[in-house]
């Protein structure tokens, strides 16, 4: 039981830690992406043989980034496409993004293309070899973050798996261990059909009532079975029990199970009895 409690606590802490990381991730991710945007801007300037001009501060809104430059430049679409794609694929977790080249003064799009992991490169990129004249341009890159959209789903799937694992653990822990000869109860082997308890090479015979009582308690192992439930299921309407008959049978079972300290037959005062088997 202690291991189960530790497992549950670990699972809860792990899940909420992931949730906390998820909340902190966007700003940190944006900071990283801005660094990559500056690298893209720098490489674009180098393509036009400009190693002196600076890339102005990067602006962004959500997953859309705007790269602004100090100086005018010209560009060949094919070079621009390869430069951006190489940097994005090597540094960022995106397979889908949209690129627009806009004029500074008019904000008109003079060139654009979209990279989609499911479409051939030739179908989404056109006019790759038509050089664009020198002018003041800004590069707008918008990432389509499919991976991020699924993060919440992944976390909840992990939580479901965790809860399922805990459920399986509880089930296996409480499930009777059955082999060809009977059910394992602690160090004993209980054979319901033969009404015997075996410990190593020592076989102990049970009466029919003792066997029924033990079987009923083991079906709810580590849980309390109410006194009335025991009387009704074991003795039914036979009417052959009076006063402390049940207590007498419990005492007999305790005596026959006493050689395994991991087993307890506990009286839950005013309620019933519990068969406790430590794992």
N, C-alpha and C positions, 0 to 999 in steps of 0.2 A: 504493500500500500504506500509505503514511503517513496518507493521508486516512481509510482504513478503520480503522486503529488508533485514530486520534483519535475516529472515530465510535463505535467499540465502547466506548472509555473514557468518552466523554460519556454513552452510553446506560446504562452500569453506574452511573456516579455519579448520573445523573438518577433511575434506578429506586430506588436505595437512599436518595437524598434524599427521594423521595416516601414511601418506607417509614418513614423517620425522622419525617417530618411526620405520618404517620398515627399513629405511636405517641404523639407529643406532642399531637395534636389533641384527644383526649377531655377532658383537664383544662381546656384553654383554652376549649373549646366550652362546658363546664359553667359556667365563670366567666361567659362571655357570657350564657348562658341564665339564670343567677341574676339578672343585671342586668335582663333582660327580665321575669322573674317579679316582681321588686320593682316594676317599672313597672306590671304588671298589677294588683298589690295596691294600689298607690297610686290607680289609676284606679277600682278597685272602691269604695274608700273615698269617692272624690269623688262617685260615683253616689249615695251615701247622705248627701251633703252634709257629709261629714266630711273636713276639710282639716287637722286637728290631730293625729289619731292616727297612730301609726307602724306600718309593716309590720315585723314581727319577722324575725329571721334566717331565710333560706330554707334548708330542708333538702332533700336529694335523695338518691336511690338509683338509680343508673343514669340512665335517662331519665324518671324520675318525680320531680316537684317538689311540695313542700308549702309553700303560702303561708299564714303565720300572722299574725294581726292582734292589735293591742293592745286594741281595743275591739269591742264587738258592733255588728252592722249588719243591716239588712234589704236584700233585693235583689229586683229583678224579673228573672226568668230571661232575658227577651229582651234587656234592656240588658247583662246579664252576658255573654251569648253574643256579642253584637256587639262588646263591648269586647275580650274575649279574642281573638276571631277576627281583628279588625282589627290588633291588636298582633302576633300570631303571624305572620300573612301578610306583614306589612311588615318584620319583623325576623328571622324564623327560617326555615330551609329545610324546613319540615314542612307536609305537606298532610293528615296523618293524626294525630289525637291524641284522647285521652279526658280529659274533665273531670268531677271529682266534687266536690260541696260536702258536707262532713261536719260534724257537730256536734262541738264541741271535747270535751265531757265524755264522750259515748257513742261517738264515732267512727263513728256511724251515717251512712250516705249519705242526705241529704235531697233531693238533686237531682243528676242526672248526664246526660251526653250524650256522643256520640262524633261527631267530624268525620271523614268519609271522603271522599277525593277522587272515589271512584267511585259514591257514593250521593247522591241528592238531599238537600238540606239538610232538607227537611220530613220525611224519613223517619227521620232520626237525632236530631232535636230535638223534644221534646214539652213541653207545659205552659209555653210561653214567656211567657204573660201572667198566670200565677198568682203573685202576689207572695208571697215567703217572709217570715215574721215576723222581727223583730229578735232576734238571738241571737248566740252566739259560734260563728263558722264558720271553717273552714279550707278552702282551695281546693287540691285535688290535681290536677295536670296531668301526664299521661303521654304522651310523644311516641312515636309508632311510626316509628322512624327507618329507613325503607326505603332512603333514599339512602345512609345510612352502611353498611348491610349490604352494599351492592353496591360499596363503595369498593375492597375487596380484589380483586374480580373485574375492575373497571375497570383497576387497576394491572397485573394479570397480562395483560389484553388488550393494554395498551400495550406491555408487555415483548414479547409475541408479535409485535406489529406491528413493533417495533424489530428483533427478530431476523430477521423475514421480510424487512424492508427491507435489512438487512445481507446476507442471502442473495442477494437480487435484485441488489444492488450487485456482489457477488463474481461472480455468474453473468454479468452484463452485461460486467464487466471482463474476464473470461476467455473470453467467447463470441467466436468468430470474427466479424469484421465483414464481412458478405457483401453484395456488390451484384451487379448483373447480369453484371459482367465478372470477378468473382473475390473473393478474400478479402484484406482489408487486413491486412498485417503491417507494423506501423510505418508508414513512408512508402511501402512497396512495395505493389503489387497483385499477388497471387499467383493465377494462373489454373491450377488443377489440371488441367483438361481439355486446355489448350493447352501445359501444362508451361512456363509463362513467368513471369518476374518483371518488373514494369514500374515504373520510377521516373521520374515526370514523363513525358517522351516517349521514354525509353530503355528498350527491351525486351531482357531477358536470357533466353536460352533455357536450359532445364534438361534434363539427361538424365532418363530414366525413374527411375533410382535416386535421383538428387538430388531429384526431385519427390516420390517416395515418402518419402524421408528427411525432407524439409522438412515434408510433410503430417503425418507421424507425430509429429514434435517439436512442431508447432503444435497438434495435438490435446491435448497436455499442456503447453501454453505456461506458462512460469514454474514448471514442475515437472520433476523429474529423471526421465528415461526410462532404464531400465537398459540396459546394453550388449547383454546377451543378448536382451532384448526387441527391440531395434532390429535386430539381426542376423537373428533369426527372422522378424520381420514384413516386413522389406525384402528380405532375400536368401532366406529360407526354406530349402528343401532344394536350392537351385541348386548349392551347393558351389563357386561361383565367387569366393568371398571367401577371402583368406588374409592372415594377419598383420595389417598395418595398413591394410587396405582401407577399413574404416569411418572411420579417422582421416583418410585421404586425402579421402574424400567430405565429411567435416566441414570440412576445410580449404577445399575448393572452394566449399562453401556460404558459409563465412565471407567468402571473397573476393567472392562475388556479392552479399552483404548489407552490405558494408563502408561503403557510402555513407549509411547511417542509423546514427548513433551510439547511438540508443535500442535497437538490437537487438544482442544478444550471443549467441554460441553457446559455452556454457561447458562445459569438461570437468570433471566431478565425479569426482575421482580415485578409481579403484577401483570406481566405481559405473556411471557412464554419462555422458549429456550432457543439458544443459538449454538450451532456447531461451528467452531472457529478452527480453521486450518491455516497455519502460517505458511507462506511460500518462501 
